């Protein structure tokens, strides 16, 4: 008996046993690169953004309580600034509108638009006790960012502290509590000690996570489609609707004149995912993946992100005024975002699909 | 020696993968592209929101307008944007129930039903076979209302649980929700009130189903089970408001809607209280608390058309994981168990009735026959709906079903969302599907897992 073929035989035996697994859950691409990108984006971008949102919602709640307790021009301005500061991480999160924010109905609880002004007036004119429980039982169009915005800034941003009613201060306080509860749910929905949605990202393709994301590639697809989605929304929804229809009522954050900041922060949301950064935290992002495949493409995306933010910030005056008074600057911003969208959709997505 | 050993190796490679007598078929490219040329690819949560892959620029632009209409949140009139909500409603936008165009989850509480609604009626039928409205409440319960209107009633539910034992000792606890109404605000509810709970289904592929030739659907109809296979297959017919005649029903859990235009308009008026040119009167007309504002229709014909077009022009997701042996085996088991007797794998579409070329002449794999079947006592709602009796349901399409966890964040299935997994959904099948369900119950655990893996690949 010759044994020289035994190793070959054993190898084939092992290979044939391994190849017969009935548990073939699909193409699980497991590389250190993917793991590093997914882990970093999960912890240092997504969860970090939600932690910041929750913290800023807490500051907003305090500011609304302070306004209710001491109604002055200063406390009103502090509350308005707290609203802008809380709005920012929300807009920075719109590049990843998947997971609990969507499936747990948290987006409509925080960001429903338009405000149901008719019923808001009815509620304010009623004798109902304006508690957080009461407000949470109302539709999303009667609470969240835009309802708070409407009450804090008024129709055109000229509201004075003397224009408020006692009921409005009370309602703002309840809305602040409702928002804070929702941002906490969102943050907790992701973290391991809470709803642990992050597990579906980090353990993609294995165990229970596989029923949601069958592979790490699916997570990367999710992440990239998330930034494609917000680029599309900014260019073809948020800017286009009021601009193409020449109807300022269709501008989302018009009460606060915060639209330019909203749009720019949405593009920064793309940037954060691309670079894998949030404030001081930094690590691997989608850029690292694309750079390896096509360094020119990575550079193109980087410059288009910068160009889009610059063009949005270059809209003359407020977005509201620019729609009629400086349409060319609005057009330029829309085009810059469309250019970024075209690259993400037409060049980046195909790279991801072929991973 | 060398050649013997090589032969042995070769034999081993073949034998070791064999646990079936016959070789497993491969899944063809045509099957993978389940929506024909409309098919979209990938595994991510916005896949059901992708437009059909074969839209031209004009169609793409109408699709985008439809997307705005589908996502638009309605508020109480008067308002500068999207007025017309209510006075009674289930939800405030299409997308609020069909989140990411997927299926809604079973609700946590009766206080917030999400995408679940209750159709209600009293025994009997109207002139076109439609269910009889409940006096004071209509044909659908709206458990929400605008500020100065009392909701029609509150909804509560409880579960009845049953334990099923499958071959090999595997046990599955099934739950059946039982709904009841409390605090009726529009007069006493009748003692013979009929309730049919309905979950919001996915929105994908509907235009393709609309493009299937009526004769192709009717060819599978076997109302009196002449062929003796235990499966009847019965077409439903309802009044088509555009054509002003009775027409084959295709959409909804009981196939009581003949077209997507009508389905969309019915959803606007019944689910949101938003009137349109097709339904210019509020669904609550004649009820106490119904609004008498002269603002109807509350959406224009172009908004309605765009929203209907949106539901026609979404892409159908491609099959995934099709090389996996388990999936291919599951596909064979699906056929062997006779599931394809109702969940017909394939059709080739004809000309779309509205002439949309991108939907016409496509080979598609929806896994439905669009016909009604007796599904047994367990699933019965005991509420007739046109020609569907209280035990009959339309075979729902299965394409995209495996994406439910990633798109909708849950795995709740069936008309009332009672099943918490695909296996539970299968185990609820009875009536004409009795033999198929028994076949699944008697499978080895491994085969059942393969069947589920196949469903997950759809």
Interface residues (C-beta under 8 A of the other chain):
Chain A: X2 X5 X8 X9 X12 X13 X15 X16 X17 X19 X20 X22 X23 X24 X25 X26 X27 X98 X99 X100 X102 X103 X104 X105 X108 X112 X113 X114 X115 X116 X117 X118 X119 X122 X123 X126 X137 X139 X140 X141 X211 X212 X213 X214 X215 X217 X218 X221 X222 X225 X226 X229 X236 X237 X241 X249 X250 X353
Chain B: X1 X2 X5 X8 X9 X12 X13 X16 X17 X41 X42 X43 X44 X45 X46 X64 X68 X73 X75 X76 X77 X78 X79 X80 X81 X82 X85 X92 X96 X99 X100 X105 X111 X114 X144 X146 X147 X148 X320 X321 X324 X325 X326 X405 X406 X408 X409 X410 X411 X446 X449 X450 X456
